[in-house]
């Protein structure tokens, strides 16, 4: 029985199948994930999820404790289910959703850099009240 379990995290994919290939002689067996295109979720998503990574990590540290001792195949299934549930709960607890009334329009990189610089300068000006920053 292997001592390490690999896992994958997906979003928006439903009804995927996993096939294990036992052709290699090493302890790592390749996996084939089959994604059924008819089940892909292609709806107009008008929500953006912002996840606080620090909060997410803190929640996972509290909920998931080290490597559990697993003795049977049933325990593997239970542990995987619990692990999946804990990850989903942590994401939901550490995220906030923002509704956008229209599809986001991607801006070219130079324009985004200019906007970031302008916002940074504005913030510095507001914090320091330095008149020289107003000219930049």
C-alpha positions in Angstrom: 0.0 0.0 0.0 1.5 3.4 -1.0 2.5 5.8 1.8 1.7 9.0 -0.2 -1.5 10.1 -1.8 -1.5 12.7 -4.5 -4.6 14.8 -5.1 -5.9 17.3 -7.5 -8.1 20.4 -7.1 -10.4 21.4 -9.9 -13.1 24.0 -10.3 -16.1 23.9 -12.6 -15.5 20.3 -13.6 -18.1 17.8 -12.8 -18.4 14.0 -13.5 -14.7 13.3 -14.2 -13.3 9.8 -14.1 -9.9 8.6 -13.0 -8.0 5.7 -14.4 -4.8 4.3 -12.9 -2.1 2.9 -15.2 0.0 0.2 -13.6 2.5 -0.1 -16.4 5.4 1.5 -14.5 7.5 -0.5 -12.1 8.1 2.4 -9.7 5.9 3.3 -6.8 4.3 6.2 -8.7 1.5 5.1 -11.1 0.3 7.6 -13.8 -3.3 8.7 -13.6 -5.5 9.6 -16.5 -8.3 12.1 -15.7 -11.2 12.0 -18.2 -13.2 15.2 -18.4 -16.7 14.8 -20.0 -17.2 17.9 -22.1 -21.0 17.6 -22.0 -20.9 18.2 -18.3 -18.7 21.3 -18.4 -20.3 24.3 -16.8 -20.4 27.1 -19.4 -22.7 29.6 -17.7 -22.2 33.3 -17.7 -20.4 33.8 -14.4 -21.0 37.3 -13.1 -19.3 36.7 -9.7 -15.7 36.9 -8.8 -14.4 35.1 -5.8 -11.6 36.7 -3.8 -9.9 34.2 -1.4 -7.9 35.5 1.5 -4.9 33.0 1.3 -3.7 33.7 4.8 -7.1 33.0 6.3 -7.4 29.9 4.0 -4.1 28.5 5.2 -5.0 29.2 8.9 -8.3 27.4 8.6 -6.6 24.4 6.9 -3.9 24.3 9.6 -6.6 24.0 12.3 -8.8 21.5 10.5 -6.3 19.1 8.9 -3.8 17.6 11.3 -0.8 15.8 9.7 -1.0 12.4 8.1 -3.8 10.2 9.3 -3.2 6.5 10.0 -5.1 4.6 7.4 -5.6 0.8 7.7 -8.1 -0.1 4.9 -9.5 1.0 1.6 -12.7 2.2 3.3 -10.6 4.5 5.5 -8.9 5.9 2.4 -12.3 6.8 0.9 -13.5 8.3 4.2 -10.3 10.3 4.6 -10.4 11.6 1.0 -14.1 12.6 1.4 -13.2 14.4 4.7 -10.2 16.1 3.1 -12.2 17.3 0.1 -14.9 18.6 2.4 -12.4 20.5 4.6 -10.8 22.1 1.6 -14.2 23.2 0.2 -15.2 24.6 3.5 -12.0 26.5 4.0 -12.3 28.1 0.6 -15.9 29.1 1.3 -15.0 30.5 4.7 -12.0 32.5 3.5 -13.6 33.9 0.3 -15.9 36.7 -0.5 -17.9 37.1 -3.6 -18.3 40.3 -5.7 -21.1 40.6 -8.2 -20.1 42.3 -11.5 -22.9 43.6 -13.7 -20.9 43.1 -16.9 -18.1 40.9 -18.1 -14.7 42.1 -17.1 -12.8 43.7 -19.9 -9.1 42.7 -19.9 -6.8 45.7 -20.2 -3.4 45.5 -21.8 -0.5 45.2 -19.5 0.9 48.7 -20.0 -2.4 50.3 -19.1 -2.7 48.1 -16.0 0.8 49.2 -15.0 -0.1 52.9 -15.5 -3.2 52.4 -13.3 -1.2 50.7 -10.6 1.4 53.5 -10.6 -1.3 56.2 -10.5 -3.0 54.5 -7.6 0.2 54.0 -5.7 1.2 57.7 -6.2 -2.3 58.8 -5.1 -2.1 56.7 -2.0 1.4 58.1 -1.2 0.1 61.6 -1.7 -2.8 61.0 0.6 -0.6 59.5 3.3 2.2 62.1 3.2 0.5 65.2 1.8 3.7 65.9 -0.1 2.9 68.5 -2.8 5.7 67.1 -5.0 3.9 63.8 -5.5 0.9 65.6 -7.0 3.1 66.6 -10.0 4.2 63.0 -10.8 
